[in-house]
Amino acid sequence: MVGITLPMSISFLHPYNQKPHIAEPFDLIYSDIIRYLHDAEQISLQKAGETARNSDSRNYYAAYMVEFALINRMLDLARCCVYSCGYAGQNEVLKNKVLIKRLEDVGVIDEYTKQELLLCIDRRNQISHHFRTCTYHDLVQLYKKNEIMRQCAEQWREHIKTHEQKHDVRVAGVVAAIFLLVLTFFLLY
């Protein structure tokens, strides 16, 4: 399969359908993450508590939905970081937890951060497949990880930008070297 790379975007194989997938620009993913973090701050956990499940459950469900969307976008950004920085081949299919482990393997995140993000993925899977088992305590624990997700998003965004700048410099160097070789060839002959 052939991947297509667009400026400020990456191309990779979607892990579930095995088809080429063009990701959104990482700045769009990052802005979604920041928006979801802001939205999460606006939802009162007091109003989303266990008693809300019996009366007005909107905040409870809203808080879980924002956290679910936030973790999904964090995984999108992790995927963007792994593939655009060359930590996985374009044809290599990495599932969510493997993405996070790969970021730790290459030194982008530390062991503690990896463990925290893996817990977020576990909670995301619970929300997705077994929401009836989610509790207010689970939600509070997930909210406590928002600051780690914020820090990771900022770090990954800068990491991708730095990698792209280095790549641009390498490309410019190769182009200059080829130009000099061609110029030298024509001057000598």
C-alpha positions in Angstrom: 0.0 0.0 0.0 1.2 3.5 -0.8 0.9 6.3 1.8 0.3 9.9 0.8 2.0 12.6 2.8 0.6 16.1 2.9 2.3 19.2 4.3 1.9 19.3 8.1 0.1 15.9 7.9 1.0 12.3 8.1 0.0 9.2 6.3 -0.3 5.8 8.0 -2.4 2.7 8.0 -5.4 2.9 10.2 -4.9 0.1 12.7 -8.4 -1.3 12.4 -9.3 -1.3 8.7 -5.8 -1.7 7.3 -6.4 1.0 4.7 -4.2 4.1 4.0 -5.4 6.9 6.2 -4.4 10.6 6.0 -4.3 12.2 9.4 -5.4 15.7 10.1 -2.8 18.3 10.6 -1.3 18.0 14.0 -2.1 21.6 14.9 -5.8 20.8 14.4 -5.5 17.8 16.7 -3.7 19.8 19.3 -6.3 22.6 19.2 -9.0 20.0 19.8 -7.1 18.7 22.8 -6.8 22.1 24.3 -10.5 22.8 23.6 -11.5 19.5 25.3 -9.3 20.2 28.3 -11.0 23.6 28.6 -14.4 22.0 28.3 -13.5 19.5 31.0 -12.6 22.3 33.4 -16.0 23.9 32.8 -17.9 20.8 33.8 -18.4 20.7 37.6 -17.6 17.3 39.0 -19.8 18.1 41.9 -22.8 18.3 39.6 -21.6 15.2 37.8 -21.4 13.1 41.0 -23.2 9.9 41.8 -26.4 11.7 42.9 -26.6 13.3 39.4 -27.0 9.8 37.9 -30.4 9.7 39.8 -31.6 13.2 39.0 -29.9 15.3 36.3 -27.2 13.1 34.7 -26.2 15.5 31.9 -23.0 16.7 33.6 -22.0 13.2 34.5 -22.4 12.0 30.9 -20.9 15.2 29.5 -17.8 14.8 31.7 -17.3 11.3 30.5 -17.9 12.2 26.8 -15.3 15.0 27.0 -12.8 12.7 28.6 -13.4 10.0 26.0 -13.0 12.6 23.1 -9.8 14.0 24.8 -8.2 10.5 25.1 -9.1 9.8 21.4 -7.5 13.0 20.3 -4.4 12.3 22.5 -4.1 9.0 20.6 -4.4 10.8 17.3 -1.6 13.1 18.3 0.5 10.2 19.6 0.0 8.5 16.2 1.0 11.7 14.4 4.1 11.9 16.5 5.1 8.3 16.0 4.6 8.2 12.3 5.7 11.7 11.3 8.9 11.4 13.2 9.7 8.0 11.7 9.4 6.0 14.9 7.2 3.5 12.9 7.2 2.6 9.3 4.3 3.8 7.1 3.2 0.2 6.7 3.6 -0.7 10.4 0.3 -1.0 12.2 0.4 0.1 15.8 -2.5 -0.2 18.2 -3.2 2.4 20.8 -1.1 1.0 23.7 1.8 0.2 21.4 1.9 3.8 20.2 2.4 5.0 23.8 5.0 2.3 24.5 6.8 3.3 21.3 7.0 6.9 22.5 8.6 5.7 25.7 11.0 3.4 23.8 12.3 6.3 21.7 12.6 8.6 24.7 9.7 11.0 24.0 8.0 10.2 27.3 9.2 8.6 30.5 8.0 5.4 32.2 5.7 7.3 34.6 4.0 9.2 31.8 3.6 6.0 29.8 1.9 4.2 32.7 -0.5 7.2 33.3 -1.4 7.3 29.6 -1.9 3.5 29.5 -4.3 3.9 32.4 -6.2 6.6 30.3 -6.4 4.1 27.4 -7.8 1.5 29.7 -10.4 3.9 31.0 -11.2 5.0 27.4 -11.8 1.3 26.5 -14.0 0.9 29.6 -16.1 4.0 28.6 -16.4 2.7 25.1 -17.3 -1.0 25.8 -18.5 -1.2 29.4 -19.8 2.3 30.3 -22.3 0.8 32.8 -19.3 -0.2 35.0 -17.9 3.4 35.1 -18.2 5.2 38.4 -17.9 8.7 39.7 -14.6 7.7 41.3 -13.3 6.5 37.9 -14.3 9.9 36.5 -12.4 11.8 39.2 -9.3 9.7 38.7 -9.5 10.4 34.9 -9.8 14.1 35.5 -6.6 14.0 37.6 -4.8 12.9 34.5 -5.8 15.9 32.4 -2.7 17.8 33.4 -0.5 15.0 32.3 -2.4 14.9 29.0 -2.0 18.7 28.6 1.8 18.4 29.2 2.1 15.5 26.7 0.2 17.3 24.0 2.4 20.3 24.3 5.6 18.2 24.4 4.5 16.1 21.4 3.5 19.1 19.4 6.9 20.7 19.9 8.6 17.4 19.2 6.8 17.1 15.9 7.6 20.7 14.9 11.3 20.2 15.9 11.5 17.0 13.9 10.0 18.7 10.8 12.4 21.6 11.1 15.4 19.2 11.2 13.9 17.4 8.3 13.6 20.6 6.3 17.2 21.5 7.1 18.4 18.1 5.9 16.4 18.4 2.7 17.8 21.8 2.1 21.3 20.5 2.7 20.8 17.6 0.2 19.4 20.0 -2.4 22.4 22.3 -1.9 24.9 19.4 -2.2 23.3 18.2 -5.4 23.3 21.7 -6.8 27.0 22.1 -6.0 27.8 18.7 -7.6 25.9 19.6 -10.8 27.5 23.0 -10.9 30.9 21.5 -10.4 30.3 18.9 -13.2 29.3 21.6 -15.6 32.2 23.9 -14.7 34.7 21.1 -15.2 33.3 19.9 -18.5 
